[in-house]
């Protein structure tokens, strides 16, 4: 977790609170050090920016790491549907593999 980068990202969000990338980048900064904060930020992304596809794989993975299989599955399945809608083949493969791993 890079405190300076967090400050910069928080400033970006203050300047443009509707920028999903800054919120996503901030969530990533917290992912390995403060998973509770990361989950809060990813949940904000899922609520406020439901079409921001990169969120789904990482958020699903984070919930899986924390043992919340139901929430991880829900997020990944929504992400897969969105990936199909956006015709994003890389995301379809990535999220499909994650779902397959959950089901094995």
KOLPAMAR-761331 format. One record per residue (C-alpha): residue number from 1; residue in one letter; y negated, z negated, x. Coordinates in pm, whole numbers, plus 50000, padded with zeros to 5 digits. Each point is the difference from the previous one (the first is absolute). Last residue first. Layout:
N
{node NUM, a, {Y, Z, X}}
...
END
This chain:
104
{node 104, x, {52748, 50907, 48527}}
{node 103, x, {49738, 50004, 49720}}
{node 102, x, {49718, 49873, 50216}}
{node 101, x, {50082, 50254, 50272}}
{node 100, x, {49992, 50279, 49740}}
{node 99, x, {49655, 49883, 49888}}
{node 98, x, {49873, 50014, 50358}}
{node 97, x, {50154, 50344, 50050}}
{node 96, x, {49837, 50128, 49681}}
{node 95, x, {49665, 49858, 50119}}
{node 94, x, {50014, 50190, 50330}}
{node 93, x, {50136, 50324, 49855}}
{node 92, x, {49750, 50011, 49712}}
{node 91, x, {49721, 49898, 50239}}
{node 90, x, {50077, 50292, 50227}}
{node 89, x, {50028, 50239, 49704}}
{node 88, x, {49661, 49916, 49850}}
{node 87, x, {50003, 50196, 49672}}
{node 86, x, {49723, 49778, 49861}}
{node 85, x, {50201, 49929, 49684}}
{node 84, x, {50318, 49963, 50204}}
{node 83, x, {49823, 49755, 50231}}
{node 82, x, {49867, 49814, 49696}}
{node 81, x, {50352, 49960, 49857}}
{node 80, x, {50123, 49881, 50339}}
{node 79, x, {49715, 49753, 50027}}
{node 78, x, {50079, 49855, 49658}}
{node 77, x, {50363, 49963, 50111}}
{node 76, x, {49892, 49837, 50326}}
{node 75, x, {49774, 49749, 49827}}
{node 74, x, {50264, 49895, 49745}}
{node 73, x, {50269, 49973, 50267}}
{node 72, x, {49783, 49780, 50221}}
{node 71, x, {49907, 49782, 49702}}
{node 70, x, {50366, 49949, 49907}}
{node 69, x, {50111, 49944, 50361}}
{node 68, x, {49750, 49724, 50069}}
{node 67, x, {50155, 49878, 50325}}
{node 66, x, {49687, 49987, 50212}}
{node 65, x, {50108, 50301, 50204}}
{node 64, x, {50063, 50188, 49674}}
{node 63, x, {49650, 49921, 49879}}
{node 62, x, {49860, 50138, 50326}}
{node 61, x, {50215, 50312, 49981}}
{node 60, x, {49884, 50074, 49648}}
{node 59, x, {49640, 49956, 50109}}
{node 58, x, {50054, 50235, 50296}}
{node 57, x, {50171, 50270, 49794}}
{node 56, x, {49763, 49976, 49706}}
{node 55, x, {49662, 49980, 50170}}
{node 54, x, {50013, 50344, 50162}}
{node 53, x, {49981, 50160, 49651}}
{node 52, x, {49647, 49909, 49896}}
{node 51, x, {50040, 50102, 49634}}
{node 50, x, {50006, 49642, 49870}}
{node 49, x, {49664, 49919, 50161}}
{node 48, x, {49868, 49687, 49829}}
{node 47, x, {50328, 49836, 49902}}
{node 46, x, {50226, 50117, 50282}}
{node 45, x, {49722, 49946, 50252}}
{node 44, x, {49928, 49651, 49872}}
{node 43, x, {50373, 49921, 50021}}
{node 42, x, {49997, 50126, 50359}}
{node 41, x, {49710, 49766, 50078}}
{node 40, x, {50168, 49697, 49841}}
{node 39, x, {50329, 50086, 50175}}
{node 38, x, {49817, 50020, 50335}}
{node 37, x, {49837, 49661, 49940}}
{node 36, x, {50340, 49844, 49933}}
{node 35, x, {50153, 50187, 50295}}
{node 34, x, {49760, 49846, 50247}}
{node 33, x, {50095, 50108, 50352}}
{node 32, x, {50213, 50312, 49970}}
{node 31, x, {49834, 50162, 49699}}
{node 30, x, {49643, 49874, 50057}}
{node 29, x, {49874, 50304, 50189}}
{node 28, x, {50193, 50228, 49765}}
{node 27, x, {49818, 49851, 49702}}
{node 26, x, {49667, 50076, 50171}}
{node 25, x, {50105, 50361, 50062}}
{node 24, x, {50095, 50037, 49632}}
{node 23, x, {49668, 49852, 49885}}
{node 22, x, {49812, 50234, 50234}}
{node 21, x, {50207, 50296, 49880}}
{node 20, x, {49951, 49921, 49632}}
{node 19, x, {49621, 50039, 50017}}
{node 18, x, {49857, 49871, 49670}}
{node 17, x, {49834, 49693, 50155}}
{node 16, x, {49777, 50224, 50212}}
{node 15, x, {49752, 49804, 50213}}
{node 14, x, {50182, 49669, 49952}}
{node 13, x, {50328, 50175, 50063}}
{node 12, x, {49869, 50146, 50327}}
{node 11, x, {49876, 49654, 50098}}
{node 10, x, {50345, 49854, 49931}}
{node 9, x, {50149, 50276, 50215}}
{node 8, x, {49764, 49917, 50288}}
{node 7, x, {50071, 49628, 49974}}
{node 6, x, {50375, 50065, 49992}}
{node 5, x, {49970, 50225, 50307}}
{node 4, x, {49828, 49716, 50185}}
{node 3, x, {50264, 49750, 49891}}
{node 2, x, {50289, 50217, 50123}}
{node 1, x, {50323, 49884, 49845}}
END
